[in-house]
Amino acid sequence: MAHSKALLVLENFIGGKFVPSSSYIDSYNPSTGDVYCRVPDSGKEEVEAAVKAAKVAFPIWSSKSPLERSQILNKLADLIEHDLEAFAQAESKDQGKTVTFARTVDIPRAVYNFRFFASSILHHTTECTEMAAMGCMHYTSRTPAGVAGLISPWNLPLYLLTWKIAPAIACGNTVVAKPSEMTSVTAWMMCKLLEKAGVPHGVVNVVFGTGARAGEALVCHPDVPLISFTGSTLTAQRIMEKSAPHCKRLSLELGGKNPAIVFDDADLLQCIPTTLRSSFANQGEICLCTSRIFVQRGIYSEFLKRFVAEAKKWKVGNPSDPTVDVGALISKEHLEKVRSYVKKAQAEGARVFCGEGVDSLALPTGNQKGYFMLPTVIAEVKDESCCMQEEIFGPVTCVVAFDTEEEVIERANSVKYGLAATVWSSNVGRVHRVAQRLQAGLVWTNCWLVRDLNLPFGGMKASGIGREGAKDSYEFFTEVKTITIKH
Ligand code: NAD
């Protein structure tokens, strides 16, 4: 593989110090296909050192007041925000997403994650009940759980890692984090700011490497009582097996096969641009992306025609170009996997209306070896097809027709996943009815990706176990105790 001139070499961050590694993994720039960075290939030894550092830091950090911790989190948010452009450029180069997306979504949200939990940690209360007849009162107290293991994926690297680090340390835990080996750079950049923000040594430790080595060493470590994981359902199953002997607490945020349901009274002027975004934003590499669009038969042809015409306008290419909408997919292997779904659909007799396999893709000279793909719309596809059942995690969406409300609810629910759904209708009663019956942890009606971080986030069925959010993350990252006082 081609190596670009000056390789960026990352180091683990353990006990407040950058520590070089004895072996490394190549990391690619998805938009050029070149290796540009080397990531430590950590294993048990490095994880052991990081857990040790986190244990040493725990008594001091956990005894700080929520206000003291909150001030430090806010300082860290300010420092990341100050370097927002550098973080956005790095995230784009490492992940393939457009700089515009990283600048307006990933990095601002990473900043907000710290600000949000810096604020929410100040407002939790515990419970108290009285049993007058028994002369007793009961109350609950919450304490940080200890060393939290945090494992994150490659699609929204700093955004999702900070969604875990911020609540974990706000609650008084210390952490060992393992970002995806494919997108480690912004986590490493964040480590450079921790000391300046006032985060004591050992509170945040970051160990880079693969899931099989570093990830599993963290999951199996006896001194890490809880694991917050975001990634694929397959990996989560392995984490559950590996952590079972230790009875660890797990928060699992997993994949999805999210439906959008478009009724014939939907406002298509709102619905079409939003559903294009929900299908193709971040190259379709968001767990919440729509990949099955059910359109009521009366408007099906009209919807499909307009949707395809608009999808064709999405520009694919150099992620630094501000006019580009779709950057590169994360890796060559992933691109091949996503393409293979389109081929399978075609072999099954489905029609590809635009994108992969039917349109040509023109790329700038420097991006010829990048992992690009056009937004792809598949129709006339059966519900049993793998394109309608499996998570593709790329810029591919299927459009199918339905007749009745009852029918579409059943079809939307007939997958193993249950993360998110979108309902488009101007009938308020129908919107409520359908939302109530969809098997999904999040249902957006007449919008997509509007989030209030106070409220629970997570999936049903194979999309996850547990929820994260202000109260949910607080509960996950703390141990509760019920204390009874006889007076
Ligand atoms: P992945 O499961 O391959 O990897 C996720 C993380 O787990 C990486 O850091 C990886 O190194 C690590 N890992 C892999 N094997 C491991 C093991 N045996 N033990 C411990 N750690 C291990 O997922 P991915 O390909 O990085 O991310 C894409 C997936 O993540 C998609 O399925 C997507 O839907 C899901 N996702 C879900 C959410 C959500 O909030 N529900 C958000 C983003 C992504």
Residues whose N, C-alpha, C, O or C-beta is under 5 A from the ligand:
A	BS01	NAD	I151 S152 P153 W154 K178 P179 S180 E181 G209 T210 G211 A212 G215 E216 V219 T230 G231 S232 T233 T235 R238 E253 L254 G255 G256 C287 S463
